[in-house]
């Protein structure tokens, strides 16, 4: 594999009828949520126009920083909730 090639996993997103008990609106919401999590639509928008490699790296770094901060905040809130329950 070359250095610049990115290995992508196939994005197979599916929703079962049993998961949503036949509720169509719930199925659509679940499908949309899964697509967002897999970044399918965002990937299509990103690939629409050429992006310089330096811009792509910068954006990737920003996204990683945001997710790291979000995870830290999430952990901190969980700790605070645990402390409130114990007190």
N, C-alpha and C positions, 0 to 999 in steps of 0.2 A: 504494500500500500504506500502511495506517495505521501509526502509530508503535508501537502495542502488539502488532500482529500478528507472529507468528513464522512465518518461512518454513521449513517442514519438508520434508525430502526423503522420498519414500516409502521405507519400510523393507521392501524385498524381500529376504528372506534365503532362500537356497536352497543345497542341497548336492547335488552330482552323485554318481551311483553310481560313476563312473570315478575320482573323487577319492579315494574310500575303498576302492576295489577290492571292492565288494560287502559290506564288513564293516559290519553294522548298528550295532553298538555305537560304532564309530568315527564313523559318520554322525551318530548322535545327539549324541555329544560335540562334533563339529564344528559342528552346528547350534546347540547350546546356547551354544558359545563365540561364534559369530557374533551370536546374539541379545544376549548380554551386551555385546559390543562396540558394537552399535547402540543399546544401552540400551532395548530394546523393553519388557521386563518391568518395568524400573525406571520407565519412563514410565507404564505402566498403573497401577502402585502409587501414583505421584505424583498422578495424575489422579483417583484414587478419592475423595479428600476435597479440599475447598477449601483452598487455601494462600494466605495473605495475600501480596500482592506484595512486601512488605518481607522476609518470610521466604524467599520464592522467590529474591530477589536475594542475600540473605545466604548461602543454601545454594549458589547458583551461584558466588558468590565463593569459598566454602570449597572447592568441588569444583575450581575452576580453580587455586587455590593448591596443592591436593594433587597434581593432575596435573603442575603446573609443578615441584614439588619432586621428584616421582617421576622426571620426565624428567632433571632435574639429577643425581639420584643415579645414574640409568642411564648418563648420559654420563661421570660421574666413574668408575664401575666399568669402563667400556670403556677409558678412558685408563689406569687402573691396570693392566688386563690387558695393554694394549699395552706399557706400561713393563716389566712382568715378562717379557714375551716378548723384548724387546730386550736385557735384562740378562743 
